[in-house]
Amino acid sequence: MRGSSLPSSASRNIALALVALLLSVQGTIHKPAAWWGIGVLCFGVLSFATALLAVPPASSLAFVVGCAIALPLVPFHHGYLAAVMGLPGNLPAFLALLLPVLGFHGLREAIPHVPDVPVQAAAGLALAGTLYGSLKALAQARPAARIAYGNLAFLSILWWYLAETRTAPPQTAVYLSAVGLAGGGLLLAWYALRARYGDVDLRALSGLVRPMPRFAVALSLLALAALGLPPFGVFSGLVGMLLAPSYTATGGLVVVVIAWLCASWYVFDLAHHLLFGQERTTLRHQDLRGPESTSLALAIALLLMLGVMPPRLYESGPAPLQRTVTLEFPAWTR
């Protein structure tokens, strides 16, 4: 494992170090949150460096801790939250997908080599993170914070599944990609509003469905995808994970259902308040422009493609050999 993780650890180190550097020069978030995020990201860089120098099982544990910072796992989630909530422009939408992908790619290779006790502890932390992220999302008044904590809850479900089964079927990649795309799409939609009205909370914006119809359609579809409803990828990925042969039903499934019910509240509340609340006639509204509409339409199209992708495309390896038998009459001879 050490030899195969050399280039991948270097790329993750560079990514985490760059995010920490961007946070250190960015002054738009509260200082305690920023410094917590920077500290956790630097700890991730140190963990990946330790994984290259230590011997098993210490190297595997250090590598998994680094992955738990990129693919957020409580209590190592502060770097992810700081990046998603605090960086300017479209960077949060990009990092909402990039960081979990980097963590997942390393985790699926490392987790079979980790001893049982740390993996069981990770499963417990993942369930706690699912509840924590869901409850924190319910209490947030700012859209970026609500989206970030919602993503934390849904990514913690992936952590729980990987720790429970110690396998990563193709449906896990579908689920991860869909969660990242849904969260990134919602952050792109929020960036479009923030560029017009500034960094405000939900109480300052409402009633956008009439003056911004294109934005209303895009936000409604992204909210359905983030919630985990069909035909989008979050739904098909999660159902595919639960129906995979490697999974057997456990009590953790109850926590997954609770997180899903919580999401139906805070995601719908976000979309409903922005679109169908009282229209603010004192604000000057402007609907989505061409590049904004294109980026959101691309995210929705990818989520739909992940949701309707045929199950046979998830399967890896060669197709089973099929034999065809042809019945013919025997040749007649005198």
C-alpha positions in Angstrom: 0.0 0.0 0.0 2.8 2.4 0.7 4.2 2.2 -2.8 0.9 2.7 -4.5 -0.1 5.6 -2.3 3.1 7.7 -3.0 1.7 9.8 -5.9 -1.8 9.9 -4.5 -0.6 11.2 -1.1 1.4 13.9 -2.9 -1.6 15.1 -4.8 -3.8 15.2 -1.7 -1.1 17.0 0.2 -0.9 19.7 -2.5 -4.7 20.0 -2.6 -5.1 20.4 1.2 -2.1 22.7 1.5 -3.5 25.0 -1.3 -6.9 25.1 0.4 -5.3 26.0 3.7 -3.2 28.7 2.0 -6.4 30.2 0.4 -8.1 30.2 3.8 -5.2 31.9 5.4 -5.3 34.9 3.0 -9.1 35.1 2.9 -10.6 37.3 5.5 -14.4 37.0 4.9 -15.1 34.3 7.4 -15.1 34.4 11.2 -11.6 33.9 12.5 -12.3 31.0 14.8 -13.9 29.0 12.0 -11.1 29.9 9.6 -8.3 28.9 12.0 -10.0 25.7 12.9 -10.2 24.8 9.2 -6.6 25.8 8.5 -5.4 23.7 11.5 -7.4 20.6 10.4 -6.1 20.9 6.8 -2.5 21.2 8.0 -3.1 18.2 10.2 -4.2 16.3 7.0 -1.0 17.3 5.2 0.9 15.9 8.2 -1.1 12.7 8.2 -0.4 12.0 4.6 3.3 12.7 5.1 3.3 10.3 8.1 1.6 7.6 5.9 4.6 7.7 3.5 7.2 7.3 6.3 5.5 5.0 8.8 5.1 1.2 8.6 1.8 -0.7 8.7 -0.6 -0.5 10.5 0.4 3.0 11.5 0.7 4.1 7.9 -2.8 2.9 7.1 -4.2 4.7 10.1 -2.5 8.0 9.2 -3.6 7.7 5.6 -7.2 7.1 6.7 -7.1 10.2 9.0 -5.9 12.3 6.0 -8.8 10.9 3.9 -11.2 11.7 6.7 -10.3 15.4 6.4 -10.9 15.5 2.6 -14.0 13.3 2.8 -15.3 14.9 5.9 -15.7 12.7 9.0 -16.6 14.1 12.4 -14.4 15.4 14.2 -12.1 16.1 11.2 -14.7 18.0 9.2 -13.7 21.6 10.0 -11.4 22.0 7.0 -14.2 20.9 4.6 -16.7 23.3 6.2 -14.3 26.2 6.2 -13.5 25.7 2.5 -17.2 25.4 1.5 -18.4 28.3 3.6 -15.6 30.7 3.5 -13.8 30.8 0.2 -14.9 33.4 -2.4 -16.4 33.0 -5.9 -17.1 29.6 -7.4 -14.3 27.9 -5.4 -16.7 26.4 -2.7 -18.8 24.7 -5.4 -15.7 23.2 -7.0 -14.2 22.0 -3.7 -17.5 20.5 -2.5 -16.9 17.9 -5.2 -13.1 17.8 -5.4 -12.2 17.3 -1.7 -14.6 14.3 -1.2 -13.4 12.7 -4.4 -9.8 12.9 -3.3 -10.6 11.4 0.1 -12.8 8.6 -1.3 -10.3 7.6 -3.9 -7.7 6.9 -1.2 -10.1 5.6 1.4 -11.4 2.7 -0.8 -7.8 1.5 -1.3 -6.8 1.9 2.4 -9.8 0.7 4.4 -9.3 -3.0 3.8 -5.9 -2.7 5.5 -7.1 -0.9 8.6 -7.6 -3.0 11.8 -11.2 -3.8 12.9 -11.3 -1.5 16.0 -10.5 1.8 14.1 -13.0 0.8 11.4 -15.7 0.2 13.9 -14.9 3.5 15.5 -15.1 5.2 12.1 -18.6 3.7 11.6 -19.8 5.1 14.9 -18.3 8.5 14.1 -20.0 8.5 10.7 -23.4 7.8 12.2 -22.8 10.6 14.8 -21.7 12.9 11.9 -24.9 12.1 10.0 -27.1 13.2 12.9 -24.8 16.2 13.7 -24.8 17.5 10.1 -28.5 17.1 9.8 -29.3 18.9 13.1 -26.8 21.7 12.4 -28.3 22.2 8.9 -31.7 22.7 10.4 -30.4 25.5 12.6 -28.5 27.5 9.9 -29.9 30.8 8.6 -27.3 31.2 5.9 -27.7 29.1 2.7 -23.9 28.3 2.4 -23.8 26.9 5.9 -27.0 24.9 5.4 -25.7 23.4 2.2 -22.3 22.6 3.8 -23.8 20.8 6.9 -26.2 19.0 4.6 -23.4 17.7 2.5 -21.6 16.6 5.7 -24.6 14.5 6.7 -24.9 12.8 3.3 -21.1 12.2 3.0 -21.1 10.7 6.5 -23.6 8.1 5.2 -21.0 7.1 2.7 -18.4 6.8 5.4 -20.7 4.6 7.4 -21.3 2.4 4.5 -17.6 2.0 3.7 -16.8 1.2 7.3 -19.6 -1.3 7.7 -19.0 -3.3 4.5 -15.2 -2.6 3.9 -16.1 -2.6 0.2 -16.7 0.2 -2.4 -19.0 -1.1 -5.1 -19.5 1.2 -8.1 -22.7 2.6 -6.6 -20.6 4.3 -4.0 -18.9 6.4 -6.7 -22.3 7.3 -8.2 -23.5 8.4 -4.7 -20.4 10.4 -4.0 -20.5 12.1 -7.4 -24.2 12.9 -7.0 -23.8 14.4 -3.5 -20.9 16.5 -4.6 -22.7 17.7 -7.7 -25.9 18.5 -5.9 -24.1 20.5 -3.2 -21.9 22.2 -5.7 -24.9 23.1 -7.8 -26.7 24.6 -4.8 -23.6 26.6 -4.0 -23.4 27.9 -7.6 -27.0 29.0 -7.3 -26.3 30.7 -4.0 -23.2 32.4 -5.6 -25.5 33.8 -8.3 -27.6 35.4 -5.5 -24.6 36.6 -3.5 -23.2 38.3 -6.6 -26.5 40.3 -6.8 -27.4 40.9 -3.1 -24.3 40.2 -1.0 -23.8 37.6 1.7 -27.2 37.8 3.3 -29.2 35.2 5.3 -32.5 33.6 4.3 -34.6 36.3 6.0 -33.4 39.0 3.6 -34.4 37.2 0.4 -37.7 35.7 -0.6 -40.3 35.6 -3.4 -37.8 35.1 -6.3 -40.0 32.8 -8.4 -41.7 35.5 -10.4 -38.8 37.9 -11.0 -36.3 35.1 -11.6 -38.0 32.2 -13.3 -34.9 30.6 -14.7 -33.3 30.6 -11.2 -36.5 29.2 -9.7 -36.5 26.2 -12.1 -32.8 25.5 -11.5 -33.0 25.8 -7.7 -36.1 23.6 -7.6 -34.4 20.8 -9.5 -31.2 21.0 -7.5 -33.2 20.9 -4.3 -34.9 17.7 -5.4 -31.6 16.2 -6.4 -29.9 17.2 -3.1 -32.8 15.8 -1.1 -32.3 12.3 -2.7 -35.4 11.9 -4.8 -35.6 10.0 -8.1 -34.7 10.2 -10.9 -31.4 11.9 -9.7 -28.1 10.3 -8.8 -28.3 10.7 -5.0 -31.3 8.4 -4.9 -30.1 5.8 -7.3 -26.6 5.7 -5.7 -27.9 5.2 -2.2 -30.5 2.6 -3.2 -27.8 0.8 -5.2 -25.5 0.8 -2.2 -28.2 -0.6 0.1 -29.1 -3.3 -2.4 -25.5 -4.4 -3.1 -24.6 -8.0 -2.0 -21.9 -6.7 0.4 -24.4 -4.9 2.6 -26.6 -6.5 5.3 -29.2 -4.3 7.1 -28.1 -3.0 10.5 -29.4 -0.5 13.0 -27.4 2.3 11.3 -30.0 2.3 8.5 -32.4 4.0 11.0 -30.0 7.0 11.2 -29.9 7.2 7.4 -33.6 7.4 7.3 -33.6 10.1 10.0 -31.1 12.1 8.0 -33.2 11.8 4.9 -36.2 13.1 6.8 -34.3 16.0 8.1 -33.1 16.8 4.6 -36.7 17.0 3.5 -37.1 19.8 5.9 -34.0 22.0 5.5 -33.6 21.6 1.7 -37.3 22.2 1.0 -37.3 25.1 3.5 -34.3 26.7 1.7 -35.9 26.5 -1.7 -39.4 27.4 -0.5 -38.3 30.5 1.4 -36.2 31.8 -1.4 -38.8 31.2 -4.1 -42.2 31.4 -2.6 -41.9 33.8 0.3 -42.9 37.4 0.3 -41.5 39.2 -2.7 -39.1 42.0 -1.8 -40.2 44.9 -4.0 -37.3 47.1 -2.7 -34.7 44.9 -4.4 -33.7 45.0 -8.0 -33.9 41.5 -9.4 -32.0 40.1 -12.3 -32.5 36.5 -13.6 -29.6 34.1 -14.4 -27.3 35.1 -17.2 -26.0 32.8 -19.9 -22.9 31.4 -18.2 -24.8 31.0 -14.9 -27.7 29.1 -16.6 -25.3 26.9 -18.4 -23.3 25.9 -15.3 -26.5 25.0 -13.4 -28.0 23.2 -16.4 -24.8 21.1 -16.7 -25.0 20.1 -13.0 -28.6 19.1 -13.3 -28.0 17.1 -16.5 -25.1 15.2 -14.8 -27.2 14.5 -11.8 -30.0 13.2 -14.1 -27.5 11.1 -16.1 -26.2 9.5 -12.8 -29.8 8.7 -11.8 -30.9 7.0 -15.0 -27.7 5.2 -15.8 -28.4 1.5 -16.6 -27.3 -0.8 -13.7 -25.2 -2.9 -16.0 -22.8 0.1 -16.5 -22.0 -0.2 -12.7 -20.7 -3.7 -13.1 -16.9 -4.1 -13.5 -15.1 -6.9 -15.2 -15.8 -8.8 -18.3 -19.3 -9.9 -19.1 -20.1 -13.5 -18.4 -19.6 -15.9 -21.2 -22.9 -16.8 -22.9 -23.3 -20.0 -25.0 -25.7 -20.3 -27.8 -27.1 -23.7 -28.6 -28.5 -24.3 -32.1 -30.7 -27.3 -32.7 -30.4 -28.9 -36.1 -31.8 -32.0 -37.6 -29.1 -34.7 -37.9 -27.8 -35.4 -41.4 -29.5 -38.3 -43.1 -27.3 -41.0 -44.6 -28.2 -44.2 -46.3 
